[in-house]
C-alpha cells in the first residue's frame, strides 16, 4: 500500500480509548501476546483489559504519541539509572483484572523483561508501538519512531526496547538500535530481542 506522511501528535487522556484499541488490535498476532493469551478469541476479548492499565500509566508517568488520525501509537516511559522501585510486579496488578493464570504468565514476562533491562544510564523505554492492522505497511510505525528519536537525539537521550520478532528487530536496527548480547526468553514461548540506541 502507498505510504503517506503521518502527522504525529502527543496523546492525552481524551485519547485513552483510541490508544487502547490501537494496541489491542495491533498486537493481536504478536508472539508475546499469543504466549500470554494462547486462545485467539480470549486474546481479542481481554486485550483491552490488559492494555488499559499500561496506557493509563504511560499517560500519567511517560509520554504517548499518536498520529493525527489515530492510526498508530507509541508509549514512552522515562527510566532513571540504577533505580529499582519497590513496587508490586505486573502479576499482582493483573490478578484481580485477568485472573491467576494470565497474571502468572504476565508476571513471568515482567520478571524476565525487567532482569534484562539495562540500568546503567537514564533513558527512555519504548514498551509498545502499534498500528491498526488495516494500516500495516504504510510507514506509520516508522514515522512515530523517527519523530520521537529526532527529539530524543536533540536532548542527548538514549532509548531502549525489546523487539518481539526478528522483522521488527531489523526495522529498529535501520533506525540506529543495536541488539544486546542476550534475549528475553519466555518458557515454551517466544524470544524477545533487547535493543539499545545511543543518541545520534
N, C-alpha and C positions, 0 to 999 in steps of 0.2 A: 504494500500500500504506500501511497505517497506520503512522505513525511512533511510536516509543516512546522513552522516556528511556534513554539509554545511559550506563552507569556506566563512567567512564574510569579506567584503572589504568596505572601505569608498567610497561613490559615489562622483562624481564631475559633472561639467557642461555637460560633454560629455554623461552622463547617464540620462539627463533630460527626454528625450522621453521614455526611458525604465521605469523609475520610475513612470512617469505619467500613462503609460499603466498598470503597476502592480497595482497601486492604483485604477485606473478606473475600471479594471476588478475585482480586489479583493473585492471591496466594492459594486459591482453591486447589491447584495442582502442584503446589510447591512440595519438594521432597520432605521437608521437616513437618509441614502441616499434615501431609499424608501419614507420617510416622506418629504424630500426636493423636490424630483423629483418623484411624485407618478406614472407616466407612465413609464413602463419598457423601451420602445423604446427611449423616450426622455432622460431618465436617461443614457442610453448607449451612446447616441449622445452627451450629454452635460457634462458628467463626465470629459472628458479630459480638457474641458474649466474650470471646477470647480477646478480640482486638479492642473492645470498649475501654477497659482499664488502661491499656497501653497508650491509646490515643489521648485519654484524659491526662495521663502522666506527662506525655510529651508536650501537650498544650500548656501544662502548668509549669513544668521544670525545664523544658527544652524549647525547640523550635520545630514547627511543622510547616512545610511548604507544599503548595499545590499549583496546578495550572489554573488559569483564569476560568476555564470551562470545567474544572473539577474532574479531569480525566486521569490524573495521576497524583501521587502524594509521596513525600519523603519525610521521615521523622528523624530528627537530630537531637541527641542528648549530650550536654557537656559533661565530661569526666575529668575529675581532678586527680593529679598524680598521687600515688600511694594512699588513696582514700578508700577505706573499707568501712562502709556504713554498717552498723549493727542493726540491720532491718530484716524483717521476715522475707524469705525467698518467695519466688513466684508460686511455688507449690502451695504454700499456706494461703496466699492471696486467692488462688483459683479453686481451692477445695470446696468452699461454700457455693461457688458460682457454677462449676462444671462437674463436681463430684470427685471422689477419691481417685478413680482410675486415671482420668485425664490429668488431674492435678499431679499425680505421681510422675507421669511422662513429662509434664511441663517442668517439674522440679528437677528431673534428671537432665533435661536440656539446659535449664538455667544454671545448674551446678557446673556442668561441663563447659558451657559457654563462658561463665564467669572465671573459671580456672584458667582459661586460655587468653583472657582479655588483658592486653598489656596495661601496665600502670606506671610506666617509667616517666611519663610526662603528661601534662594537661593535653586533652584532645577532644574532638567531637566524635561521637559514636553514631553511626547510621544503623539502627536496628532493623528498619523496614523501609523499603522503597517499592512501590507497586503502581501498576497501571491497570485500568479497567480492561478486561480480557479482549473486548472487541476492538481495542485500540493498540494492542501489542504491535511492535514492529514499526511504529511511526516516529520513533526518536523521542518520545515523551520522557521516558526514564532518563535517557542521556541528557536531555535538556534540564531536567530537575537537578541532576548531579552537577553538570557543568556550572549552572547558576550558583549553587552553594559553594562549590570548590573554588570558584573565582573569588568569592567574598572571603572565604577562609584563608586562601592564599594571601590575600591583601592584609589579613590580620596575623599572618605567620602561624596559623593553627594547623597542626596535623590532624588526620582523621583515621578512623578505624571502622571496619565492618567485617562480617562473616558472609562470604558468598555461599549460597546454598546449592550451587551446582557449578560444573566446570564452564558452562557457557557464560554465566554471569561473571565468573571469575575473570574470564578473558575480556569481557567488556570493561570491568574495573581496571584491569591491567592497562588497557588502552588509555585510561584516564589517569594513569600515574600510580596506581596501587601496586604494592608488591606483596606476594604471598609470604607468610611467615613459615617457619620450618616445622609446622605442626598442623594437624587437622583436629576438628572437634567432631568426635565420632559418637553417634547415637547407638546404643546396644541393639543389634539386629536391624539397624536402620541406616540412614544416610550419613555421609561425612560433610562437614562444612569446612570452608577454607578461610581461615583468619587472614585478613589483609590490612596492611598499614600504608598510609600515604603521607609522606612529608610534604609541607607546603612547597609549591613550585616557586 
